[in-house]
Amino acid sequence: MLLDQPARQAGLRPRLGIFNLGEPNDYRVPDGGLLRPGEEAVYLAAAALVVEIVSPNDDTWDKLGFYASRTGDELLIVDPQERRVHWLGLGAGGEYRPLEMSGLIELGAAELADRIDWPE
């Protein structure tokens, strides 16, 4: 919900629920994302921003290479255990680097972390 309004103002479609990113035989299922306007499909070829919520023993950090190959301009990793938000942007070398502010929407990691109602 915290990404909905900034995404719509930037002309992006929030997909705040799981979806298939990739192709039928090679895909990941992020926890959410921001999509550029376009067609709906079972498997989406790309996302502007991918959202991953870290859960115990998951492989979120191992997915970065895959997301980079799917033109994930930005990656938002929310870690409830650490109460931390990692906002990453895809650099020229094809690797994600930390961002203070999104280049897609008017929001940054620290501001988003302050707005989250973290579980106790």
Residue pairs with C-beta under 8 A, 6 or more apart in sequence:
1 16
2 107
2 112
2 115
2 116
3 14
3 16
3 32
3 34
3 49
3 51
3 76
3 105
3 107
4 14
4 16
6 105
6 106
6 107
7 13
7 14
7 34
7 105
8 14
9 105
9 106
10 34
10 104
10 105
10 106
11 36
11 37
12 34
12 35
12 36
12 37
12 48
12 49
12 104
12 105
13 34
13 35
13 36
13 37
14 32
14 33
14 34
14 35
15 32
15 33
15 34
15 35
15 47
16 32
16 51
17 31
17 32
18 29
18 30
18 31
18 32
19 29
19 30
19 32
19 33
19 44
20 27
20 28
20 29
20 42
20 43
20 44
21 27
21 28
21 29
21 30
21 33
21 43
21 44
21 46
21 47
21 50
21 67
21 70
21 72
22 28
22 43
22 44
22 45
22 66
22 70
23 43
23 45
24 43
27 43
28 63
28 66
28 67
30 47
30 50
30 51
30 52
30 67
31 51
31 52
31 53
32 50
32 51
33 47
33 48
33 49
33 50
33 51
34 47
34 48
34 49
34 51
34 104
34 105
35 44
35 47
35 48
36 46
36 48
45 70
46 70
46 71
46 72
47 67
47 70
47 71
47 72
48 72
48 73
48 74
48 104
49 72
49 73
49 74
49 75
49 76
49 102
49 104
49 105
50 67
50 72
50 74
50 75
50 76
51 76
51 78
52 60
52 63
52 75
52 76
52 77
52 78
53 77
53 78
53 79
53 80
54 60
54 77
54 78
54 79
54 80
54 81
54 82
56 81
60 77
61 77
64 75
64 88
64 95
64 96
67 75
67 96
68 90
68 94
68 95
68 96
71 90
72 90
73 89
73 90
73 103
73 104
74 87
74 88
74 89
74 90
74 99
74 102
74 103
74 104
75 86
75 87
75 88
75 89
75 90
75 96
76 85
76 86
76 87
76 88
76 112
77 85
77 86
77 88
78 84
78 85
78 86
78 116
79 85
79 86
80 118
80 119
83 113
83 116
83 118
84 113
85 109
85 110
85 112
85 113
85 116
86 98
86 109
87 98
87 99
87 100
87 101
87 102
87 108
87 109
87 112
88 96
88 97
88 98
88 99
89 96
89 97
89 98
89 99
89 102
89 103
90 96
91 97
98 109
99 108
99 109
100 108
100 109
100 110
101 107
101 108
102 108
